[in-house]
Amino acid sequence: MDLQMNAHRDFDDLALLGEEFAIPANPFDYSSIGLKPEPVEKYAQLHVPEITQEDYAGEQLVAFNYLRKIIRTACNINTKWKDRRKALAWCFIPSDQSIAPVDFNTACIAMGARPYVIQARLQHQFFAANIPMPEPLPFLACSLPEAFAGEVLMSAWEDGLNFAREIWRWPGIRADIMKKLMDGEMSFDQFRATADKLEQSGHIGMRFGCWFFTARSQDRMSKRSFSWSKSVFD
């Protein structure tokens, strides 16, 4: 399916439909590696503008409907894993058309959105709703986008870049698994220091012993002037 790339609205800042904010219990002992999560109360639900089918027509409506349905499946806390896995493949594997006649990138661009910004928002939503994945994203999934890689590099250097890439690859990776993956890359002290830098910069966050790529801190997002679109530079 071909969609014209002539969007009249910037989709970067609109609500990811199906956003669910809930914190199901998921106890995990991560004290052995010296890490503590931030208080759950800090992450209150943020208001994001709602949109409906009535906001679009023609080819944009086609793109909107696919994005709405599949993003809802990807980030809804009640989605079964087999369905979430298919939705994640569509959202993160370039040119994937396994569950829709249009791929994710094309649908995003038709809506006036940058695909990697929407992917980062999905990653953040997994954190906000506490949805850790039981396995990494599919093998062919796109890696940490350059726009965020550059930010991470400025905040935490090469160690931080390796750290962030692994967390992007596996949303909600358990801290003990992450530590094992990094054992050959950095010392224990480097591991803790790198995690601290990335949490302070707002690029990662921990929930119940699981790390997520958050891209932006909740404190930054809570400001009235915050905009996903304006906060991410090409």
C-alpha positions in Angstrom: 0.0 0.0 0.0 1.3 3.5 -0.9 0.6 6.4 1.3 1.4 10.0 0.4 4.0 11.7 2.5 2.1 15.0 2.8 0.9 15.0 6.4 -0.6 18.3 7.8 -0.2 17.4 11.5 2.8 16.6 13.6 2.0 13.2 15.2 5.1 13.2 17.5 3.3 14.8 20.4 -0.1 13.2 20.2 -1.2 10.4 22.5 -0.1 6.9 21.9 -3.6 5.4 21.7 -4.2 2.7 24.3 -1.7 4.1 26.8 -2.4 2.4 30.1 -0.8 3.5 33.3 -0.7 0.7 35.9 1.9 -0.8 38.2 1.3 -4.5 38.6 3.3 -6.1 41.3 6.6 -7.6 40.0 8.9 -8.0 43.0 12.5 -8.6 42.3 15.5 -8.5 44.6 18.1 -6.3 43.0 19.8 -5.1 46.2 22.7 -7.5 45.4 23.9 -5.2 42.7 23.4 -2.0 44.7 20.6 -0.4 42.8 17.4 1.2 44.0 14.3 2.2 41.9 12.8 5.7 42.1 9.5 5.9 44.1 6.5 4.7 42.0 4.5 7.8 43.2 6.9 10.0 41.3 5.5 8.8 38.0 2.0 10.2 37.8 -0.1 9.9 34.6 0.6 12.8 32.3 -2.1 14.4 30.1 -1.6 13.9 26.4 -4.0 15.2 23.7 -6.5 12.6 22.6 -7.3 12.1 18.9 -10.0 10.1 17.1 -10.8 9.0 13.6 -12.7 12.2 13.1 -9.4 14.1 13.0 -8.3 12.5 9.8 -9.5 11.5 6.3 -8.3 9.6 3.2 -4.8 8.1 3.4 -4.0 9.7 6.7 -7.1 7.9 8.2 -5.7 4.6 6.8 -2.4 5.2 8.5 -4.0 6.4 11.7 -6.2 3.3 12.0 -3.2 0.9 11.6 -1.1 2.9 14.1 -4.0 3.1 16.5 -4.7 -0.6 16.5 -1.2 -1.9 16.6 0.3 0.6 19.0 -2.7 -0.1 21.3 -1.8 -3.8 21.1 1.9 -3.2 21.8 1.5 -1.0 24.9 -1.8 -2.2 26.5 -1.0 -3.9 29.8 -3.6 -6.6 29.0 -2.3 -7.7 25.7 -1.2 -11.4 25.4 2.4 -11.9 24.7 1.9 -13.6 21.3 -0.1 -10.6 20.1 2.3 -8.1 21.7 5.3 -9.8 20.0 3.6 -9.4 16.6 2.9 -5.7 17.3 6.4 -5.1 18.4 7.8 -6.7 15.2 5.6 -4.3 13.2 6.7 -1.3 15.2 10.4 -2.1 15.3 11.4 -4.1 12.3 11.9 -1.9 9.2 9.5 -2.7 6.3 7.6 -5.3 8.3 4.1 -5.9 6.9 3.3 -9.1 8.7 0.1 -7.8 10.3 -0.7 -4.7 8.1 -0.4 -3.9 4.4 1.6 -0.8 5.3 4.8 -0.8 7.4 5.3 1.3 10.6 7.7 3.8 9.1 5.4 4.6 6.2 2.4 5.0 8.5 4.3 7.3 10.8 5.6 9.5 8.0 2.1 9.7 6.5 1.0 11.1 9.8 3.8 13.6 10.0 5.7 11.7 12.7 9.3 10.6 12.9 9.2 6.8 13.4 12.1 6.7 15.8 10.3 9.3 18.1 7.2 7.1 18.2 9.4 4.1 18.9 11.1 6.0 21.8 7.6 6.9 23.1 6.6 3.3 23.0 9.7 2.4 25.0 8.8 5.0 27.5 5.3 3.8 27.7 6.5 0.3 28.6 8.3 1.9 31.6 5.3 4.0 32.6 2.9 1.1 32.5 5.5 -1.4 33.9 5.4 -3.8 31.0 8.8 -5.7 31.0 9.3 -7.9 28.0 10.1 -11.6 28.6 12.7 -11.5 25.8 14.5 -9.0 23.6 12.9 -7.3 20.6 13.1 -9.4 17.4 16.6 -10.0 15.9 15.9 -7.6 12.9 14.5 -4.8 15.1 16.1 -1.4 14.6 18.7 -0.5 17.2 19.0 2.6 19.3 18.3 5.6 17.0 21.2 7.9 16.3 19.3 10.9 17.7 19.2 9.2 21.1 22.6 7.6 20.8 24.2 11.0 20.4 22.5 12.2 23.6 23.6 9.1 25.5 27.1 9.5 24.3 27.3 13.0 25.6 25.8 11.9 29.0 27.7 8.7 29.7 30.3 8.1 26.9 30.9 4.7 25.3 29.9 2.7 28.4 26.6 4.5 28.5 26.0 3.9 24.8 26.6 0.1 25.2 24.3 0.2 28.2 21.5 2.1 26.5 21.7 -0.1 23.4 21.1 -3.2 25.4 18.1 -1.7 27.3 16.6 -0.5 24.0 17.0 -4.0 22.6 15.3 -5.5 25.6 12.6 -3.3 27.2 12.3 -4.2 30.8 15.5 -6.2 31.0 16.1 -7.5 34.5 19.0 -5.9 36.3 20.7 -9.2 37.0 20.6 -10.1 33.3 21.9 -6.7 32.4 24.8 -7.1 34.8 25.8 -10.4 33.3 25.7 -8.9 29.8 27.9 -6.0 30.9 30.4 -8.1 32.9 32.8 -8.3 30.0 32.4 -4.7 29.1 32.8 -2.8 32.4 33.7 -3.3 36.1 31.1 -3.3 38.8 31.9 0.3 39.7 31.6 1.3 36.1 28.3 -0.5 35.8 26.8 1.4 38.7 28.3 4.7 37.6 27.0 4.3 34.1 23.5 3.4 35.3 23.4 6.4 37.6 24.5 8.8 34.7 21.8 7.4 32.4 19.1 7.6 35.1 20.1 11.2 35.9 20.0 12.2 32.3 16.5 10.6 31.9 17.5 8.1 29.3 16.7 5.0 31.4 14.5 4.2 34.3 14.0 1.2 36.6 10.8 -0.4 37.7 10.9 -3.3 40.2 14.3 -4.4 39.2 13.8 -4.0 35.4 15.4 -1.3 33.3 13.7 0.5 30.4 14.8 3.1 27.9 12.8 6.1 28.8 14.4 8.7 26.5 13.0 11.6 28.6 12.7 11.9 32.4 9.2 12.2 33.9 10.3 15.5 35.5 11.1 17.0 32.1 7.9 15.7 30.7 5.8 17.2 33.5 6.8 20.7 32.4 4.0 22.5 30.6 6.3 23.4 27.7 7.5 19.9 27.1 7.2 18.6 23.6 8.4 15.3 22.2 8.8 16.8 18.8 10.8 19.8 20.0 12.9 17.7 22.4 14.3 15.4 19.7 16.7 16.9 17.2 17.4 15.2 13.8 
